[in-house]
Amino acid sequence: MANVSLMACPECDLVHQMSHLPATGTALCARCGAVLRQGSRRSLDTPLALAFTSLVLFGIANAYPLLVLQLHGSWQEATIPGCAKALVTLGWPWLAAILITTVIVAPPIYMCGLSFVLIQAKRHRNGPWTARIFRIVLEFQTWAMSEVFLLGILVAYVKLTDMALVAPGFSIYALAGFIITVSAVASSLDPMTVWDALGDRA
């Protein structure tokens, strides 16, 4: 049966055979009436462009200082990798590992994996690893916590202004743009559209 896949109802777990759904259509569960999925006119171009933009912003955020401090006549710059190194120096390697995982490693892995899947979906090519990578990407999204890190930086900025002259670095603006772009990717991406383009939901 061409272009037909199986989908379990999120409410009652009844398994349905799903085929192509029109953009204005809605699929309901035959047992409980829950919405299985809704048609979508979303394009893959928007999340793909945003994903590339977020990668550029992430690179800039890691290349420039977050904060520049002047204390006792000397200048110090705080960068994202430098924060992880400082935590190790202070005797908190476990906290540095959390920072590296959630702020340095998870965001680019998520965006690179998503970009690869979207390119494959636009080309309607489902390689042996594409569907698996997309599942991992969807799971990995929860491990990217750049917004929590940015909130901590802003709190530190407010507290440090009482002790030293502190100026925000270029990185903090890039990091804020990265967070906004990632949120835009999440809101513009329809996973079911990607699965349809890949032609495989197994």
C-alpha positions as CSV (number, residue, x, y, z in Angstrom):
1,M,0.0,0.0,0.0
2,A,1.8,3.1,-1.2
3,N,2.4,6.1,1.1
4,V,0.6,4.5,4.0
5,S,2.0,4.2,7.5
6,L,0.9,3.3,10.9
7,M,0.2,5.7,13.7
8,A,-1.0,5.1,17.3
9,C,-3.6,7.4,18.8
10,P,-1.9,9.5,21.6
11,E,-5.1,9.1,23.7
12,C,-6.3,5.5,23.4
13,D,-3.4,3.8,21.5
14,L,-5.6,2.6,18.7
15,V,-3.4,2.0,15.6
16,H,-4.5,3.6,12.4
17,Q,-3.3,3.4,8.8
18,M,-2.3,6.9,7.8
19,S,-2.1,8.0,4.2
20,H,-1.4,11.5,2.6
21,L,-3.4,14.2,4.4
22,P,-4.5,17.3,2.5
23,A,-3.2,20.6,3.8
24,T,-6.7,21.6,5.1
25,G,-7.6,18.1,6.4
26,T,-7.7,16.7,9.9
27,A,-7.3,13.0,10.9
28,L,-9.3,11.9,13.9
29,C,-9.2,8.7,15.9
30,A,-11.9,6.2,15.0
31,R,-12.3,5.2,18.6
32,C,-12.1,8.3,20.8
33,G,-12.1,11.1,18.3
34,A,-8.7,12.6,19.3
35,V,-6.8,14.6,16.7
36,L,-4.1,12.3,15.2
37,R,-2.7,15.0,12.9
38,Q,-3.6,18.0,11.0
39,G,-2.7,19.0,7.5
40,S,0.1,21.5,7.1
41,R,1.2,24.0,4.4
42,R,4.5,24.6,6.1
43,S,7.6,24.6,4.0
44,L,10.9,23.0,4.9
45,D,12.8,26.1,3.6
46,T,12.1,28.3,6.6
47,P,13.3,25.9,9.3
48,L,16.4,25.0,7.1
49,A,17.3,28.7,6.7
50,L,16.8,29.3,10.4
51,A,18.9,26.3,11.3
52,F,21.8,27.6,9.2
53,T,21.5,31.0,10.7
54,S,21.5,29.6,14.2
55,L,24.8,27.7,13.4
56,V,26.4,30.9,12.3
57,L,25.2,32.7,15.4
58,F,26.4,29.9,17.6
59,G,29.9,30.0,16.1
60,I,30.0,33.8,16.7
61,A,28.8,33.3,20.3
62,N,31.8,30.9,21.0
63,A,34.4,33.1,19.2
64,Y,33.8,36.3,21.1
65,P,33.7,37.3,24.8
66,L,30.4,37.2,26.7
67,L,31.4,39.8,29.2
68,V,34.4,42.2,29.5
69,L,35.4,43.1,33.1
70,Q,37.7,45.8,34.4
71,L,38.8,45.0,38.0
72,H,41.8,46.6,39.8
73,G,43.0,48.1,36.5
74,S,43.1,44.9,34.6
75,W,40.8,43.7,31.9
76,Q,39.3,40.1,31.7
77,E,37.2,38.5,29.1
78,A,34.7,35.8,29.8
79,T,33.9,33.4,27.0
80,I,31.7,30.3,26.8
81,P,34.6,27.8,26.6
82,G,36.4,29.9,29.3
83,C,33.5,29.5,31.6
84,A,33.8,25.7,31.4
85,K,37.6,25.9,32.0
86,A,37.1,28.2,35.0
87,L,34.6,25.7,36.6
88,V,37.2,22.9,36.3
89,T,39.9,25.2,37.8
90,L,37.5,26.0,40.7
91,G,37.0,22.3,41.4
92,W,33.6,21.8,39.8
93,P,34.3,19.4,36.9
94,W,30.8,18.0,37.1
95,L,29.3,21.4,36.6
96,A,31.7,22.1,33.8
97,A,30.6,18.8,32.2
98,I,26.9,19.9,32.4
99,L,27.9,23.2,30.8
100,I,29.8,21.6,28.0
101,T,27.0,19.1,27.3
102,T,24.0,21.5,27.4
103,V,25.5,24.7,26.0
104,I,28.5,23.8,23.9
105,V,27.8,20.3,22.5
106,A,24.0,19.8,22.4
107,P,23.0,22.9,20.4
108,P,25.3,22.4,17.4
109,I,24.6,18.7,17.3
110,Y,20.9,19.4,17.3
111,M,21.1,22.0,14.5
112,C,23.6,20.1,12.4
113,G,21.5,16.9,12.6
114,L,18.3,18.9,11.8
115,S,19.9,20.6,8.9
116,F,21.1,17.3,7.4
117,V,17.6,15.8,7.8
118,L,15.9,18.8,6.3
119,I,18.2,18.8,3.3
120,Q,17.5,15.1,2.8
121,A,13.8,15.7,3.1
122,K,13.9,18.5,0.6
123,R,15.6,16.2,-1.8
124,H,13.1,13.4,-0.9
125,R,16.0,11.1,-0.1
126,N,15.7,8.9,2.9
127,G,19.1,7.3,3.5
128,P,19.6,4.4,5.9
129,W,20.4,6.8,8.8
130,T,18.2,9.8,8.0
131,A,15.1,8.6,9.9
132,R,17.2,7.5,12.9
133,I,19.1,10.8,13.0
134,F,15.8,12.7,12.9
135,R,14.5,10.7,15.9
136,I,17.7,11.4,17.8
137,V,17.5,15.1,16.9
138,L,14.0,15.3,18.3
139,E,15.1,13.7,21.5
140,F,18.3,15.8,21.7
141,Q,16.4,19.1,21.6
142,T,15.6,18.9,25.3
143,W,19.3,18.8,26.2
144,A,20.0,22.2,24.6
145,M,19.8,24.8,27.4
146,S,21.4,27.9,26.1
147,E,18.6,30.0,27.4
148,V,19.3,28.9,31.0
149,F,23.0,29.7,30.5
150,L,22.1,33.2,29.1
151,L,19.9,33.8,32.1
152,G,22.8,33.0,34.4
153,I,25.1,35.3,32.5
154,L,22.5,38.2,32.9
155,V,22.3,37.5,36.6
156,A,26.1,37.5,36.9
157,Y,26.2,40.7,34.9
158,V,23.8,42.5,37.4
159,K,25.8,41.3,40.4
160,L,29.2,42.1,39.0
161,T,28.3,45.7,38.2
162,D,28.5,46.4,42.0
163,M,32.2,45.2,42.1
164,A,33.7,46.0,38.7
165,L,33.2,47.8,35.4
166,V,31.3,45.2,33.3
167,A,30.5,45.5,29.6
168,P,28.5,43.0,27.6
169,G,30.6,41.4,24.8
170,F,29.5,40.7,21.2
171,S,29.0,37.0,22.1
172,I,26.1,37.7,24.4
173,Y,24.1,39.3,21.6
174,A,24.9,36.4,19.3
175,L,23.8,34.0,21.9
176,A,20.6,35.8,22.4
177,G,20.0,35.7,18.6
178,F,20.9,32.0,18.6
179,I,18.2,31.3,21.2
180,I,15.6,33.3,19.3
181,T,16.5,31.6,16.1
182,V,16.3,28.1,17.7
183,S,12.8,29.0,19.1
184,A,11.8,30.1,15.6
185,V,13.0,26.8,14.2
186,A,10.9,24.8,16.7
187,S,7.8,26.9,15.9
188,S,8.2,26.7,12.2
189,L,9.1,23.0,12.0
190,D,6.3,20.4,11.5
191,P,7.8,16.9,12.1
192,M,5.0,15.2,10.2
193,T,5.9,17.3,7.1
194,V,9.5,16.0,7.4
195,W,8.3,12.4,7.8
196,D,6.0,12.8,4.7
197,A,8.9,14.2,2.7
198,L,11.2,11.4,3.8
199,G,8.5,8.9,2.9
200,D,9.3,6.8,6.0
201,R,7.9,6.9,9.5
202,A,9.1,3.5,10.5
